[in-house]
Amino acid sequence: MTFDKKTSDGAVAISVVLPVDDDGRMLSGVLGEYVDALDALGESWEIVVVHPTDGKARLACERIASVHAEVKAHASAGDWGASVRVGLQASIGGLLCYTNYQRTSAAVLSEMLSFAMGNPELVIRANRRTRDTRIQRLGSLLFNLECRTLLGVATWDINGTPKIFPRAFGELLRLTCDDDLLDVEFTVTCEREDYPVIEIPVDAQPLVGLHPGLDYVSALRMYLGVGRLRRSIQARTP
C-alpha cells in the first residue's frame, strides 16, 4: 500500500476530523496551530470540524470554516461517536484521522501523521502516558481492564486519540456506535479484521482553565455499555 497524494478527483492526502462538543472557544487557537503543522507536512489536507446543530460551537465552527478554505464544517446531533462518524463520512482524504482537539497538541498530531504517512499499511493510535488526575487514571485503568477481559482487545488506552488509518481499511468507515463506545468498536474492528496496529506513546494535553474530574454517570454508562457492545458484536458474528 502506498500513501495517496492529491488526486485528479479532488481528494486530498490527509483528512483530520475534529468533533466539537463544547462552546468552541479553544478551537480557533488550536486550529491555527494545526493548520501550520499540516502545512509543514508538505501534503494536501483538510480539517473536518463536526459541531452541534445549534449554539456557540456551531457559530464558531462555521466562522472558522468561512476563513479557511481547507476547513469544512458539518453538524451532528449526536455524541462523540456520531460526530466522528459524520466527520469520517464527509472526509475525502486517503489517510483518515480523528482526534480530541482539546487533548491533542499540534506537535503530537504532526508526529503521528508523519509516522502514518511513512507507514500507510498500519492503523496508528495514541497511547496516553498522562492523565489529569489520579481518579482519571484509575477510571481509565478499570475501563481498559474491562475491555481486555470482555472483548479481548490488546491495548491499555482504548479512548486515546489521535487515531489514524488508511481509507482502504473500509470496515473502520462502517462503525455504528453513536456514543463514547465508538473507540471500543474501533479497536474491536481492528482486531476482528486483523488490521495491523501500532500504538505511539503521547502526553495528553491538559485541559487549560477547566477542572477535570471523573464524570461518574458517563463512566458508569461506558462500563455498562461494554457488555452491551459485546452482545451486539456476538449477535453480528456468523
C-alpha positions as CSV (number, residue, x, y, z in Angstrom):
1,M,0.0,0.0,0.0
2,T,1.3,3.5,-0.9
3,F,0.5,6.8,0.6
4,D,-2.1,8.6,-1.6
5,K,-1.3,12.2,-2.5
6,K,-3.8,14.6,-4.1
7,T,-5.6,13.0,-7.0
8,S,-7.4,14.4,-10.0
9,D,-10.9,13.7,-8.5
10,G,-10.3,16.4,-5.8
11,A,-9.4,14.0,-3.0
12,V,-6.7,15.1,-0.5
13,A,-3.9,13.2,1.2
14,I,-5.0,13.8,4.8
15,S,-8.3,14.3,6.5
16,V,-8.4,15.3,10.2
17,V,-11.8,15.0,11.9
18,L,-12.4,17.2,15.0
19,P,-15.6,16.7,17.0
20,V,-16.6,19.9,18.8
21,D,-18.9,19.4,21.8
22,D,-18.1,22.5,23.8
23,D,-18.6,26.2,23.0
24,G,-15.7,26.1,20.6
25,R,-13.8,28.8,22.5
26,M,-10.5,26.8,22.3
27,L,-10.9,25.8,18.7
28,S,-9.7,28.9,16.9
29,G,-6.3,28.9,18.7
30,V,-5.8,25.1,18.3
31,L,-6.9,25.2,14.7
32,G,-4.3,27.8,13.8
33,E,-1.6,25.5,15.2
34,Y,-3.0,22.5,13.4
35,V,-3.0,24.5,10.1
36,D,0.7,25.3,10.5
37,A,1.5,21.7,11.4
38,L,-0.4,20.3,8.5
39,D,1.2,22.7,6.0
40,A,4.6,21.7,7.3
41,L,3.9,18.1,6.3
42,G,4.0,19.0,2.6
43,E,0.9,17.1,1.6
44,S,-2.7,18.2,0.7
45,W,-5.0,18.2,3.7
46,E,-8.4,19.1,5.1
47,I,-9.8,19.6,8.5
48,V,-13.4,18.5,9.1
49,V,-15.0,20.1,12.2
50,V,-18.2,18.5,13.4
51,H,-20.3,20.7,15.6
52,P,-23.7,20.5,17.4
53,T,-26.7,21.6,15.4
54,D,-27.0,24.9,17.2
55,G,-25.4,27.0,19.8
56,K,-22.0,28.8,20.2
57,A,-20.0,25.8,18.9
58,R,-21.9,25.8,15.6
59,L,-21.3,29.5,15.1
60,A,-17.6,29.2,16.0
61,C,-17.1,26.3,13.6
62,E,-18.9,28.0,10.7
63,R,-17.0,31.2,11.2
64,I,-13.7,29.3,11.1
65,A,-14.7,27.4,8.0
66,S,-15.6,30.6,6.2
67,V,-12.0,31.8,6.8
68,H,-10.0,28.7,6.0
69,A,-10.7,27.0,2.6
70,E,-9.3,23.7,3.9
71,V,-11.7,23.6,6.9
72,K,-15.1,22.1,6.4
73,A,-17.9,22.3,9.0
74,H,-20.6,19.7,9.4
75,A,-23.4,19.3,12.0
76,S,-24.1,16.3,14.2
77,A,-27.0,15.9,16.7
78,G,-25.3,13.0,18.4
79,D,-22.4,12.4,20.9
80,W,-18.7,11.7,20.3
81,G,-19.3,8.6,18.2
82,A,-21.9,10.1,16.0
83,S,-19.7,13.2,15.4
84,V,-16.7,11.1,14.5
85,R,-18.8,9.0,12.1
86,V,-20.3,12.2,10.4
87,G,-16.8,13.6,10.0
88,L,-15.3,10.4,8.6
89,Q,-18.2,10.1,6.1
90,A,-17.6,13.7,5.0
91,S,-13.9,13.2,4.6
92,I,-12.2,12.8,1.2
93,G,-8.6,12.0,2.3
94,G,-6.6,8.9,1.6
95,L,-5.4,9.0,5.2
96,L,-8.1,9.5,7.8
97,C,-7.6,10.8,11.3
98,Y,-9.9,11.8,14.2
99,T,-8.9,13.3,17.5
100,N,-10.0,15.2,20.6
101,Y,-8.6,18.7,19.8
102,Q,-8.7,19.7,23.4
103,R,-6.3,16.9,24.3
104,T,-4.1,16.8,21.2
105,S,-1.3,19.3,20.6
106,A,-0.2,20.2,17.1
107,A,3.2,18.6,17.8
108,V,1.5,15.3,18.7
109,L,-0.8,15.4,15.7
110,S,2.2,16.2,13.4
111,E,4.3,13.4,14.8
112,M,1.6,10.8,14.4
113,L,0.6,11.9,10.9
114,S,4.2,11.8,9.8
115,F,4.6,8.3,11.1
116,A,1.3,7.3,9.4
117,M,2.4,8.7,6.1
118,G,5.6,6.6,6.3
119,N,3.6,3.5,7.3
120,P,0.3,3.7,5.2
121,E,-0.4,0.0,5.8
122,L,-0.9,0.5,9.5
123,V,-3.5,1.8,12.0
124,I,-1.9,4.3,14.2
125,R,-3.3,5.2,17.6
126,A,-2.2,7.2,20.6
127,N,-1.4,5.6,24.0
128,R,-1.6,8.4,26.5
129,R,1.1,8.3,29.2
130,T,-0.6,11.0,31.3
131,R,-4.0,11.8,32.9
132,D,-5.0,15.0,34.6
133,T,-5.9,13.4,38.0
134,R,-5.4,10.1,39.9
135,I,-9.2,9.5,39.7
136,Q,-9.0,9.7,35.9
137,R,-6.0,7.3,35.8
138,L,-8.0,4.8,38.0
139,G,-11.1,5.2,35.9
140,S,-9.2,4.6,32.7
141,L,-7.4,1.6,34.1
142,L,-10.7,0.0,35.2
143,F,-12.3,0.6,31.8
144,N,-9.4,-0.8,29.8
145,L,-9.2,-3.8,32.1
146,E,-12.9,-4.4,31.4
147,C,-12.4,-4.1,27.7
148,R,-9.4,-6.5,27.7
149,T,-11.4,-9.0,29.8
150,L,-14.7,-9.0,27.9
151,L,-13.6,-8.2,24.4
152,G,-10.0,-9.5,24.3
153,V,-8.5,-6.3,22.9
154,A,-4.8,-5.8,23.5
155,T,-4.5,-2.1,24.4
156,W,-4.2,-0.1,27.6
157,D,-5.8,3.1,26.1
158,I,-9.0,2.4,24.2
159,N,-10.0,6.1,24.1
160,G,-6.6,7.6,23.3
161,T,-6.5,9.9,20.2
162,P,-5.4,10.7,17.5
163,K,-6.5,7.5,15.7
164,I,-5.2,7.3,12.1
165,F,-5.9,4.8,9.4
166,P,-5.9,4.4,5.6
167,R,-9.2,4.7,3.7
168,A,-8.5,1.2,2.4
169,F,-9.4,-0.2,5.8
170,G,-13.1,0.2,4.9
171,E,-14.6,-1.6,8.0
172,L,-13.5,1.4,10.1
173,L,-15.8,3.5,8.0
174,R,-18.7,1.3,8.9
175,L,-18.7,1.7,12.7
176,T,-22.1,2.0,14.3
177,C,-21.7,3.4,17.8
178,D,-23.0,7.0,18.3
179,D,-21.6,7.4,21.9
180,D,-18.3,7.1,23.7
181,L,-18.1,3.4,22.9
182,L,-17.1,4.2,19.3
183,D,-13.4,3.9,20.3
184,V,-14.1,0.5,21.7
185,E,-15.8,-0.6,18.5
186,F,-12.9,0.9,16.5
187,T,-10.4,-1.3,18.5
188,V,-12.5,-4.4,18.3
189,T,-12.9,-3.9,14.5
190,C,-9.1,-3.7,14.1
191,E,-8.7,-6.9,16.0
192,R,-11.5,-8.7,14.1
193,E,-10.3,-7.5,10.6
194,D,-6.7,-8.2,11.5
195,Y,-5.7,-4.6,10.7
196,P,-2.1,-4.1,11.9
197,V,-1.9,-1.5,14.7
198,I,0.9,0.5,16.1
199,E,0.5,2.5,19.4
200,I,2.5,5.7,19.9
201,P,3.0,6.9,23.4
202,V,2.0,10.5,23.8
203,D,1.4,13.1,26.5
204,A,-2.2,14.2,26.6
205,Q,-2.6,18.0,26.6
206,P,-4.0,19.2,30.0
207,L,-7.4,20.9,29.9
208,V,-6.5,24.6,30.4
209,G,-8.8,26.6,32.6
210,L,-11.0,23.7,33.4
211,H,-11.3,21.4,36.5
212,P,-11.1,17.9,35.1
213,G,-12.6,15.0,37.1
214,L,-14.3,11.8,36.5
215,D,-17.9,12.1,35.2
216,Y,-19.3,9.2,37.2
217,V,-22.6,9.0,35.3
218,S,-20.7,8.9,31.9
219,A,-18.2,6.4,33.3
220,L,-20.9,4.1,34.6
221,R,-22.7,4.3,31.2
222,M,-19.4,3.3,29.5
223,Y,-18.7,0.4,31.9
224,L,-22.2,-1.0,31.3
225,G,-22.0,-0.3,27.6
226,V,-19.1,-2.6,27.1
227,G,-21.3,-5.6,27.9
228,R,-24.0,-4.3,25.6
229,L,-21.4,-3.9,22.8
230,R,-20.1,-7.4,23.4
231,R,-23.6,-8.9,23.0
232,S,-24.1,-6.8,19.8
233,I,-20.8,-8.0,18.3
234,Q,-21.6,-11.6,19.2
235,A,-25.0,-11.3,17.5
236,R,-23.4,-9.9,14.3
237,T,-20.7,-12.6,14.2
238,P,-21.6,-15.6,12.0
